[in-house]
């Protein structure tokens, strides 16, 4: 990607040496040449970004459209998750008791 040399502040604050007939023409021409290069860089960046915008718009247009989920379904999902988490907790508690019964007996037998 092209690089940009000057900011607007740099251009505004540029001073040229004054020669016999005014500003040094070579210095002014060099500065203006660099400004032209910057504008070319800006144009290249703009062209690249416009191409990317067009590509992304086409990608969005070709993507399958998902229908927005109604709010009622979201609240039903939350209720289901809460109920299943309570159920999961109960199941884990029961498994814990069962493991204590099974493995507790095994540990006691191994120690004898």
C-alpha positions as CSV (number, residue, x, y, z in Angstrom):
1,X,0.0,0.0,0.0
2,X,1.2,3.5,-0.8
3,X,2.5,5.6,2.1
4,X,1.6,9.2,2.8
5,X,4.3,11.7,3.5
6,X,2.5,14.9,4.4
7,X,-0.3,15.8,6.8
8,X,-2.3,19.0,6.3
9,X,-0.3,20.5,9.1
10,X,3.0,19.8,7.2
11,X,1.7,21.4,4.1
12,X,0.4,24.4,6.0
13,X,3.6,25.0,7.9
14,X,5.9,24.5,4.8
15,X,8.3,27.4,4.4
16,X,10.3,28.1,1.2
17,X,13.6,29.9,1.0
18,X,13.3,33.3,-0.8
19,X,15.7,33.7,-3.7
20,X,16.6,36.6,-5.9
21,X,13.3,36.5,-7.7
22,X,11.1,35.1,-4.9
23,X,10.9,31.5,-3.6
24,X,13.3,28.9,-4.9
25,X,11.5,27.3,-7.8
26,X,13.2,24.0,-7.5
27,X,12.3,23.7,-3.8
28,X,8.7,24.6,-4.5
29,X,8.5,22.1,-7.5
30,X,10.0,19.3,-5.3
31,X,7.5,20.0,-2.6
32,X,4.6,20.1,-5.1
33,X,5.8,16.8,-6.6
34,X,5.7,15.2,-3.2
35,X,2.2,16.5,-2.7
36,X,1.1,15.0,-6.0
37,X,2.5,11.7,-4.9
38,X,0.5,11.9,-1.7
39,X,-2.7,12.6,-3.7
40,X,-1.9,9.6,-5.9
41,X,-1.6,7.5,-2.7
42,X,-4.9,8.9,-1.4
43,X,-6.6,8.0,-4.7
44,X,-5.1,4.5,-4.6
45,X,-6.3,4.0,-1.0
46,X,-9.8,5.3,-1.9
47,X,-10.0,3.0,-4.9
48,X,-9.0,0.0,-2.8
49,X,-11.5,0.8,-0.1
50,X,-14.3,1.3,-2.6
51,X,-13.5,-2.1,-4.1
52,X,-13.6,-3.6,-0.6
53,X,-16.9,-2.0,0.1
54,X,-18.4,-3.3,-3.2
55,X,-17.1,-6.8,-2.4
56,X,-18.5,-6.8,1.1
57,X,-21.9,-5.5,-0.1
58,X,-22.0,-8.3,-2.7
59,X,-21.1,-10.8,0.0
60,X,-23.9,-9.5,2.3
61,X,-26.4,-9.5,-0.6
62,X,-25.5,-13.1,-1.5
63,X,-25.5,-14.4,2.1
64,X,-28.6,-16.2,3.3
65,X,-30.9,-14.0,5.3
66,X,-31.7,-15.2,8.8
67,X,-35.0,-14.2,10.2
68,X,-34.7,-12.3,13.5
69,X,-35.8,-14.4,16.4
70,X,-38.9,-13.2,18.3
71,X,-38.4,-12.0,21.8
72,X,-40.8,-14.6,23.2
73,X,-38.5,-17.4,22.0
74,X,-35.5,-15.9,23.8
75,X,-37.4,-15.8,27.1
76,X,-38.5,-19.4,26.6
77,X,-34.9,-20.4,26.0
78,X,-33.8,-18.7,29.2
79,X,-36.5,-20.5,31.2
80,X,-35.5,-23.9,29.6
81,X,-31.8,-23.2,30.5
82,X,-32.7,-22.4,34.1
83,X,-34.8,-25.5,34.4
84,X,-32.1,-27.7,32.9
85,X,-29.4,-26.2,35.1
86,X,-31.5,-27.0,38.2
87,X,-32.0,-30.5,36.9
88,X,-28.3,-30.8,36.1
89,X,-27.4,-29.8,39.7
90,X,-29.8,-32.4,41.1
91,X,-28.2,-35.1,38.8
92,X,-24.7,-34.1,39.9
93,X,-25.7,-34.3,43.6
94,X,-27.2,-37.8,43.1
95,X,-24.1,-38.9,41.2
96,X,-21.9,-37.6,44.0
97,X,-23.9,-39.7,46.6
98,X,-23.7,-42.7,44.3
99,X,-19.9,-42.4,43.9
100,X,-19.5,-42.1,47.6
101,X,-21.5,-45.3,48.1
102,X,-19.7,-47.3,45.4
103,X,-16.2,-46.0,45.8
104,X,-16.4,-45.5,49.5
105,X,-17.0,-49.3,49.9
106,X,-14.2,-50.1,47.4
107,X,-11.8,-47.9,49.3
108,X,-12.8,-49.6,52.6
109,X,-12.3,-53.0,51.1
110,X,-8.8,-52.1,49.8
111,X,-7.7,-50.8,53.2
112,X,-8.6,-54.1,54.9
